[in-house]
């Protein structure tokens, strides 16, 4: 392999920054959603309806801040920036997989949250803890199932993105 060919295979250091940030953001969200499903949701199953309504509403309200929004919406943006800055490599497997991760996160996490979790959040926030609707436990179950979906998809996105970064750094261009 000539020096010129070897240099073409090595990614430019600046183009690795958005790729690494995509992996980092995806890992943070996978951790957040996974922790919620594996710990918080299980603890919430042990609470009576009134306590659940109060605590779940508090969680929903308190997660709405700039840092969470940056972390939640960041992964597809970092993925898009990473593939855009490496457009010359658009035929590489890592590039296509990272683009797929960005789309999967956008549709499977962001859009899904908008369509499923947020309406359920609005429902629980409207509850009067002293006069819960008869289906409150069913709504809790729907929210928990939807969050588990987000946690698993987020983990898959993180693992795939991490694999793309490792493969890219190893020089595998398929």
Secondary structure, DSSP 8 states (H G I E B T S, - for coil): --HHHHHHHS--HHHHHHHHHHHHHHHHHHHHHHHIIIIIHHHHTTS-HHHHHHHHHHHHHHT-SHHHHHHHHHHHHHHHHHHHHTGGGTTSHHHHHHHHHHHHHIIIIIIHIIIIIHHHHHHHHT--TTS--TTHHHHHHHHHHHHHHHHHHHHHHHHHHHHHHHHHHHT---
